[in-house]
Amino acid sequence: MSIKNPPETKDFWLNYRTSVLRQGISEAKAEWYVTWAENFAKFQKGVPLRARTVKQIKDFLSNLESQSGFEAWQVDQVKKALRLLYVDFLKVPWATRKTPQVNKSKEQFIFSKVQNSDVLLKNEFRDTPVSKEVVLRYADIIKRLRTEIRSRHYSIRTEQAYEDWVRRFVTFHYLKSPRDLGANAVKEYLEYLAEIRKISASTQNQALNALVFLYDQVLMEPLGSIGDFARAKRPKRLPVVLTRKEVNHLLEQVTGIYGLMAGLLYGGGLRLMECVRLRIKDVDFGQSQIIVRDGKGKKDRITILPDRYKQALASHLLQVKGIYEKDRKEGLAAVYIWPSLERKYPHAAREWIWQYVFPSNKLSVDPRSRTVRRHHIHENGLQKAIKSAARENGLTKQMTSHALRHSFATHLLESGYDIRTVQELLGHADVSTTMIYTHVLNKPGLAVKSPADESRLSEQPA
């Protein structure tokens, strides 16, 4: 009942297992499905799976049912395993042929009583990662990808995003090795993302960057030109900007630490994560400056520390100092700094100046080094506080934390500041990015007055 060297290879069964998992079967059950399919493959020596008949499947099931202790639910599980093998994986003609319900063929009848309770009926995207299959098969490539990312000091979010795109890309191409794929495969996947997944242009660009990084820096096989491909449409949207009155009402509504952070977002034009990742050494009370380190595009810049929040920030740092001293006594005061910097200055991570301005209220485990330390506060709390305050104030604008940065830029331009100055404060590489705020102002020239208002003025008696 068994053969030493079945015609199906190890890769064949790995691919079958992947196919089972893609149907929504749990990993534990998938192992049993593979086991039953392998037993069936060994049932008749020398007969390839594709060449087998329904009679041979019935004989196999009858053999199992005749064994003592073999229950009905196990027979159903074997039928499900064989159905997925022949219908969904091998796609043999007799199993996939459509016939009328009233005149169902003998071949299809063998699977007619199989229940689909274990199978997800919803349509899943073709690039949905299949459990841990990609990681198991291409662990060496994933490991090298992480090493290259970390050596360049990319954020952990970039690392996680790039890994996810590599897994999706490989899954899309039926778990083929990236080395066996190339520019055409990348182009095909990018077009799939735009046309089938209908993702945004920025998400498609992120996928492209991840795959270019994989081939250029990890596999050392540059893609070169991948030609024209269907690009996701990038919408041209104007930023959401609040009036000065709306900003003041909003900032009064947000209290505590989140109120201070929201004030810095607006007062200094900070991005969300730039505020969350601020360190003690980057706040200069004397010159009323905030130094943004490693901002977007790995650029440092100087922006404004508003006088309105100086006292509140100083009081907040006294509380943070107390937390720092407590952690220091317990040997937990070391924060995350770049590995190369830590090697050069081994004690820097424990110094006060390197601590976060807005630390978390609890300790956490570093996902890279597994070190227990106090990280910065999570940004979700600030985002929720701002949205909640907007609802309380009855704002009808789509409110996000980034709207405060937009308002900062627009209000500076309204006050007559030069656009180049605003560009420097925002950290834009190109002034054309900053120019979008002139559209919000309804300038660059003279402010435009509505003809409806002008008509109304002309009708008024002298």
C-alpha positions as CSV (number, residue, x, y, z in Angstrom):
1,M,0.0,0.0,0.0
2,S,3.0,2.3,-0.1
3,I,5.9,2.9,-2.4
4,K,9.4,4.1,-1.6
5,N,9.7,6.7,-4.4
6,P,6.3,8.3,-5.3
7,P,6.3,10.2,-8.6
8,E,5.2,13.4,-6.8
9,T,8.1,15.4,-5.5
10,K,8.4,17.4,-2.3
11,D,7.7,20.6,-4.1
12,F,4.5,19.1,-5.5
13,W,3.2,18.5,-2.0
14,L,4.4,22.0,-0.8
15,N,2.4,23.5,-3.7
16,Y,-0.6,21.4,-2.9
17,R,-0.5,22.5,0.7
18,T,-0.3,26.1,-0.4
19,S,-3.3,25.6,-2.6
20,V,-5.2,24.2,0.4
21,L,-4.3,27.1,2.6
22,R,-5.4,29.6,-0.1
23,Q,-8.9,28.0,0.2
24,G,-9.1,29.2,3.9
25,I,-8.3,25.8,5.5
26,S,-6.4,26.1,8.8
27,E,-2.8,25.0,9.0
28,A,-3.6,22.1,11.3
29,K,-6.3,20.7,8.9
30,A,-4.1,21.5,5.9
31,E,-1.5,19.1,7.2
32,W,-4.1,16.3,7.3
33,Y,-5.3,17.2,3.8
34,V,-1.7,16.7,2.6
35,T,-1.4,13.4,4.5
36,W,-4.6,12.0,3.0
37,A,-3.6,13.1,-0.5
38,E,-0.1,11.5,0.0
39,N,-1.7,8.3,1.2
40,F,-3.9,8.2,-1.9
41,A,-0.8,8.8,-4.1
42,K,0.8,5.7,-2.5
43,F,-2.4,3.6,-2.8
44,Q,-1.6,2.3,-6.3
45,K,2.0,1.9,-7.3
46,G,3.2,3.5,-10.6
47,V,-0.1,5.3,-11.5
48,P,0.3,9.1,-11.7
49,L,-2.3,11.1,-9.9
50,R,-3.5,12.8,-13.1
51,A,-4.1,9.4,-14.8
52,R,-6.3,8.0,-12.0
53,T,-10.0,7.3,-12.3
54,V,-13.0,7.8,-10.1
55,K,-13.1,4.0,-9.5
56,Q,-9.6,4.2,-8.0
57,I,-10.8,7.0,-5.7
58,K,-13.8,5.0,-4.6
59,D,-11.6,2.0,-4.0
60,F,-9.3,4.1,-1.8
61,L,-12.3,5.4,0.2
62,S,-13.8,2.0,0.6
63,N,-10.5,0.7,1.9
64,L,-10.4,3.5,4.5
65,E,-14.0,2.9,5.5
66,S,-13.3,-0.8,6.0
67,Q,-10.7,-0.1,8.6
68,S,-11.8,-0.4,12.2
69,G,-12.0,2.9,14.0
70,F,-12.3,5.0,10.8
71,E,-15.2,7.4,11.3
72,A,-17.6,9.1,8.9
73,W,-16.2,12.6,9.6
74,Q,-12.7,11.3,8.6
75,V,-14.2,10.0,5.3
76,D,-15.6,13.5,4.6
77,Q,-12.2,15.1,5.3
78,V,-10.5,12.7,2.9
79,K,-13.1,13.6,0.2
80,K,-12.4,17.3,0.8
81,A,-8.7,16.7,0.4
82,L,-9.1,14.8,-2.8
83,R,-11.6,17.4,-4.1
84,L,-9.2,20.2,-3.6
85,L,-6.4,18.0,-5.1
86,Y,-8.3,17.3,-8.4
87,V,-10.7,20.2,-8.8
88,D,-8.6,23.2,-7.5
89,F,-5.0,22.1,-7.7
90,L,-4.6,19.6,-10.6
91,K,-7.7,20.8,-12.4
92,V,-8.1,17.6,-14.3
93,P,-10.9,17.8,-17.0
94,W,-13.2,15.2,-15.5
95,A,-13.2,16.9,-12.1
96,T,-13.7,20.5,-13.4
97,R,-16.1,19.8,-16.3
98,K,-19.5,21.5,-15.7
99,T,-22.5,19.3,-16.1
100,P,-26.2,19.9,-15.4
101,Q,-27.3,19.3,-11.8
102,V,-29.9,16.8,-12.8
103,N,-27.5,14.8,-14.9
104,K,-24.3,15.0,-12.9
105,S,-21.5,12.7,-14.1
106,K,-20.2,9.8,-12.1
107,E,-16.9,11.6,-11.8
108,Q,-18.4,14.6,-10.1
109,F,-20.8,12.5,-8.0
110,I,-17.9,11.3,-5.9
111,F,-17.5,14.8,-4.5
112,S,-21.2,15.8,-4.4
113,K,-21.7,15.2,-0.7
114,V,-18.6,17.1,0.4
115,Q,-19.5,20.0,2.6
116,N,-17.6,23.3,2.1
117,S,-17.8,24.5,5.8
118,D,-14.0,24.6,6.0
119,V,-13.6,26.6,2.8
120,L,-13.9,30.4,2.6
121,L,-16.5,31.3,0.1
122,K,-15.4,34.9,-0.3
123,N,-13.2,35.9,-3.2
124,E,-9.7,36.6,-2.0
125,F,-7.1,38.5,-3.9
126,R,-4.5,36.5,-5.7
127,D,-1.6,38.1,-3.9
128,T,-2.9,37.5,-0.4
129,P,0.1,35.9,1.5
130,V,-0.4,32.3,2.4
131,S,0.3,31.8,6.0
132,K,4.1,31.3,6.5
133,E,4.8,29.5,3.3
134,V,6.8,32.3,1.7
135,V,8.9,32.8,4.9
136,L,9.5,29.0,5.1
137,R,10.6,28.7,1.5
138,Y,12.6,31.9,1.1
139,A,13.8,32.5,4.6
140,D,17.3,33.3,3.3
141,I,16.0,36.1,1.0
142,I,13.8,37.6,3.7
143,K,16.7,37.6,6.1
144,R,19.0,39.3,3.6
145,L,16.2,41.8,2.9
146,R,16.0,42.7,6.6
147,T,19.8,43.0,6.9
148,E,20.0,45.4,3.9
149,I,17.1,47.5,5.2
150,R,18.6,47.8,8.7
151,S,22.1,48.6,7.5
152,R,20.5,51.7,5.8
153,H,18.7,52.7,9.0
154,Y,15.3,52.4,7.4
155,S,12.4,52.5,9.9
156,I,10.8,49.3,11.1
157,R,7.6,50.3,9.3
158,T,9.5,50.4,6.0
159,E,11.0,47.0,6.8
160,Q,7.6,45.5,7.5
161,A,6.1,47.1,4.4
162,Y,8.9,45.9,2.1
163,E,8.7,42.3,3.6
164,D,5.0,42.3,3.0
165,W,5.3,43.4,-0.6
166,V,7.9,40.7,-1.3
167,R,5.6,38.0,0.2
168,R,2.7,39.3,-1.9
169,F,4.8,39.4,-5.1
170,V,6.0,35.8,-4.6
171,T,2.5,34.6,-3.7
172,F,1.1,36.3,-6.8
173,H,3.4,34.3,-9.0
174,Y,2.5,31.0,-7.3
175,L,5.5,30.9,-4.9
176,K,8.1,30.9,-7.7
177,S,11.5,32.1,-6.5
178,P,12.2,35.8,-7.1
179,R,15.4,34.7,-8.9
180,D,13.3,33.0,-11.5
181,L,11.2,36.1,-12.0
182,G,12.2,39.5,-13.4
183,A,11.1,42.8,-14.9
184,N,8.2,41.3,-16.8
185,A,6.9,39.6,-13.6
186,V,7.2,42.9,-11.7
187,K,5.4,44.8,-14.4
188,E,2.6,42.2,-14.4
189,Y,2.2,42.5,-10.6
190,L,2.1,46.3,-10.7
191,E,-0.6,46.2,-13.3
192,Y,-2.6,43.7,-11.3
193,L,-2.4,46.1,-8.3
194,A,-3.7,49.0,-10.3
195,E,-6.4,47.2,-12.4
196,I,-7.6,44.5,-10.1
197,R,-6.8,45.6,-6.5
198,K,-7.4,49.2,-7.5
199,I,-4.9,50.5,-5.0
200,S,-3.8,54.1,-4.7
201,A,-0.9,55.5,-6.7
202,S,1.2,56.0,-3.5
203,T,0.7,52.3,-2.5
204,Q,1.7,51.1,-6.0
205,N,4.8,53.2,-5.8
206,Q,5.6,51.7,-2.5
207,A,5.3,48.2,-4.0
208,L,7.5,49.2,-6.9
209,N,10.2,50.6,-4.5
210,A,10.1,47.4,-2.4
211,L,10.6,45.2,-5.5
212,V,13.3,47.4,-6.9
213,F,15.1,47.3,-3.6
214,L,14.8,43.5,-3.5
215,Y,16.4,43.0,-6.9
216,D,19.0,45.8,-6.7
217,Q,20.2,45.4,-3.1
218,V,19.3,41.9,-2.1
219,L,19.5,39.7,-5.2
220,M,22.0,41.9,-6.9
221,E,20.1,41.4,-10.2
222,P,18.9,45.0,-11.1
223,L,15.6,45.1,-13.0
224,G,16.7,47.8,-15.4
225,S,13.7,49.3,-17.3
226,I,10.4,47.5,-16.8
227,G,8.8,49.6,-19.5
228,D,5.4,51.2,-19.3
229,F,2.8,49.7,-17.0
230,A,-0.7,50.6,-15.9
231,R,-0.3,53.2,-13.2
232,A,-2.8,53.8,-10.5
233,K,-4.3,57.3,-10.9
234,R,-3.0,59.9,-8.4
235,P,-5.8,62.2,-7.4
236,K,-5.1,65.9,-7.2
237,R,-6.5,66.9,-3.9
238,L,-6.3,70.2,-2.1
239,P,-5.2,70.0,1.6
240,V,-7.8,70.4,4.4
241,V,-7.1,73.8,6.1
242,L,-8.8,75.1,9.2
243,T,-9.4,78.8,9.9
244,R,-7.5,80.4,12.8
245,K,-10.6,80.3,14.9
246,E,-11.3,76.7,14.2
247,V,-7.7,75.8,15.1
248,N,-8.0,77.7,18.4
249,H,-11.2,75.9,19.3
250,L,-9.7,72.6,18.4
251,L,-6.6,73.1,20.5
252,E,-8.6,74.2,23.5
253,Q,-10.6,71.0,23.2
254,V,-7.6,68.6,23.2
255,T,-6.1,68.5,26.7
256,G,-3.2,66.9,28.4
257,I,-0.2,65.5,26.6
258,Y,-2.2,65.2,23.4
259,G,-3.1,68.9,23.6
260,L,0.6,69.7,23.8
261,M,1.4,67.5,20.9
262,A,-1.4,68.9,18.8
263,G,-0.1,72.4,19.6
264,L,3.4,71.5,18.3
265,L,1.9,70.0,15.1
266,Y,0.2,73.3,14.4
267,G,2.8,75.7,15.9
268,G,5.8,74.0,14.3
269,G,4.3,72.4,11.2
270,L,5.4,69.0,12.3
271,R,4.4,65.7,10.7
272,L,2.7,63.2,13.0
273,M,5.7,60.9,13.5
274,E,8.1,63.8,13.6
275,C,6.3,65.0,16.8
276,V,6.0,61.5,18.3
277,R,9.7,60.8,17.8
278,L,11.1,64.1,19.2
279,R,14.0,63.7,21.6
280,I,15.1,66.0,24.4
281,K,18.2,67.2,22.6
282,D,16.1,68.4,19.7
283,V,14.2,71.0,21.7
284,D,16.0,74.4,22.0
285,F,14.1,76.6,24.5
286,G,16.7,79.4,24.2
287,Q,16.3,79.9,20.5
288,S,12.7,78.8,20.3
289,Q,13.6,76.0,17.8
290,I,12.7,72.4,17.2
291,I,15.2,70.3,15.3
292,V,13.6,67.6,13.2
293,R,16.0,64.7,12.8
294,D,15.6,62.2,9.9
295,G,12.4,63.7,8.6
296,K,10.9,62.6,5.3
297,G,13.6,61.9,2.8
298,K,16.2,61.4,5.6
299,K,16.6,65.2,6.0
300,D,17.1,67.3,9.1
301,R,15.5,70.7,9.4
302,I,14.8,73.5,11.9
303,T,11.3,74.7,12.7
304,I,9.6,76.9,15.2
305,L,9.0,76.1,18.9
306,P,5.9,78.3,19.6
307,D,6.1,80.5,22.7
308,R,2.6,79.5,23.5
309,Y,3.7,76.0,24.5
310,K,7.1,76.6,26.1
311,Q,5.9,76.6,29.6
312,A,3.6,73.6,29.1
313,L,6.5,71.7,27.4
314,A,8.9,72.6,30.2
315,S,6.5,71.3,32.8
316,H,5.9,68.1,30.8
317,L,9.7,67.5,30.6
318,L,9.9,67.6,34.4
319,Q,7.5,64.8,34.6
320,V,9.4,62.9,31.9
321,K,12.6,63.4,33.9
322,G,11.0,61.6,36.8
323,I,10.0,58.6,34.7
324,Y,13.6,58.6,33.3
325,E,15.2,58.6,36.7
326,K,12.9,55.7,37.9
327,D,13.8,53.7,34.8
328,R,17.4,54.4,35.3
329,K,17.4,53.0,38.8
330,E,15.8,49.8,37.4
331,G,18.3,49.6,34.5
332,L,15.6,50.3,31.8
333,A,16.5,53.8,30.7
334,A,18.1,52.9,27.4
335,V,16.1,54.0,24.4
336,Y,16.5,53.0,20.8
337,I,19.2,54.7,18.8
338,W,20.8,53.7,15.5
339,P,23.0,50.6,15.9
340,S,26.0,52.3,14.3
341,L,25.7,55.2,16.7
342,E,25.3,52.8,19.6
343,R,28.5,51.0,18.7
344,K,30.4,54.4,18.6
345,Y,28.8,55.7,21.8
346,P,27.8,52.7,23.9
347,H,26.3,54.8,26.7
348,A,24.4,57.3,24.6
349,A,21.1,55.4,24.8
350,R,21.0,55.9,28.5
351,E,21.7,59.6,28.5
352,W,18.9,62.1,29.3
353,I,19.3,64.0,26.0
354,W,18.5,61.0,23.9
355,Q,15.2,60.2,25.7
356,Y,11.9,60.7,23.9
357,V,10.0,63.9,24.7
358,F,6.7,61.9,24.6
359,P,7.5,58.5,26.1
360,S,5.0,55.7,26.4
361,N,3.4,55.1,29.8
362,K,4.5,51.4,29.7
363,L,7.5,49.3,28.7
364,S,7.6,47.3,25.5
365,V,9.7,44.8,23.7
366,D,11.8,46.0,20.8
367,P,10.7,43.8,17.8
368,R,14.2,43.8,16.4
369,S,16.5,43.3,19.3
370,R,13.9,41.9,21.7
371,T,15.2,44.4,24.4
372,V,12.7,45.6,27.0
373,R,12.7,49.4,27.0
374,R,10.4,52.5,27.0
375,H,9.5,53.5,23.5
376,H,7.8,56.7,22.4
377,I,4.1,57.2,22.7
378,H,1.9,55.5,20.1
379,E,0.5,57.9,17.5
380,N,-3.0,56.4,17.5
381,G,-3.9,58.1,20.7
382,L,-3.1,61.6,19.3
383,Q,-5.0,60.9,16.1
384,K,-8.1,59.7,18.0
385,A,-7.9,62.8,20.3
386,I,-7.8,65.2,17.4
387,K,-10.7,63.5,15.6
388,S,-12.7,63.4,18.8
389,A,-12.1,67.1,19.4
390,A,-13.2,67.9,15.9
391,R,-16.5,66.1,16.4
392,E,-17.0,67.9,19.7
393,N,-16.5,71.2,18.0
394,G,-18.9,70.3,15.1
395,L,-16.2,70.6,12.4
396,T,-17.6,69.5,9.1
397,K,-14.1,69.2,7.5
398,Q,-12.3,65.8,7.2
399,M,-10.1,66.3,10.2
400,T,-6.7,64.5,10.5
401,S,-3.5,65.4,12.4
402,H,-1.9,66.4,9.1
403,A,-4.6,69.2,8.7
404,L,-2.8,71.1,11.5
405,R,0.4,71.1,9.4
406,H,-1.5,72.3,6.4
407,S,-3.1,75.0,8.5
408,F,0.4,76.1,9.8
409,A,1.7,76.6,6.2
410,T,-1.4,78.4,5.0
411,H,-1.6,80.8,7.9
412,L,2.1,81.7,7.5
413,L,1.4,82.6,3.8
414,E,-1.6,84.6,4.9
415,S,0.6,86.5,7.2
416,G,2.8,87.5,4.3
417,Y,5.8,85.2,4.9
418,D,7.9,84.3,1.8
419,I,7.0,80.9,0.3
420,R,10.7,79.9,0.4
421,T,10.7,80.4,4.2
422,V,7.6,78.2,4.5
423,Q,9.2,75.6,2.3
424,E,12.2,75.4,4.6
425,L,10.1,75.2,7.7
426,L,8.0,72.4,6.2
427,G,11.0,70.5,4.8
428,H,9.8,70.3,1.2
429,A,12.5,69.3,-1.3
430,D,10.7,71.3,-4.1
431,V,8.9,74.6,-3.8
432,S,6.2,73.3,-6.1
433,T,5.0,71.1,-3.2
434,T,4.7,74.2,-1.1
435,M,2.9,76.0,-3.9
436,I,-0.3,74.0,-3.2
437,Y,-1.0,76.2,-0.3
438,T,-1.3,79.2,-2.6
439,H,-4.2,77.5,-4.3
440,V,-5.9,77.2,-0.9
441,L,-5.3,80.9,-0.3
442,N,-7.0,81.7,-3.6
443,K,-3.9,83.7,-4.4
444,P,-0.9,84.1,-5.8
445,G,-2.1,87.4,-7.2
446,L,-4.9,89.5,-5.9
447,A,-7.6,87.8,-3.9
448,V,-10.5,86.9,-6.1
449,K,-13.9,88.3,-5.1
450,S,-17.0,86.4,-6.1
451,P,-19.2,88.2,-8.8
452,A,-22.2,87.4,-6.6
453,D,-20.8,89.6,-3.9
454,E,-19.9,92.3,-6.4
455,S,-23.4,92.3,-7.9
456,R,-25.0,92.6,-4.4
457,L,-22.8,95.6,-3.6
458,S,-23.7,97.4,-6.9
459,E,-27.4,97.0,-6.1
460,Q,-27.2,98.7,-2.8
461,P,-28.4,102.4,-2.8
462,A,-25.8,105.1,-2.6
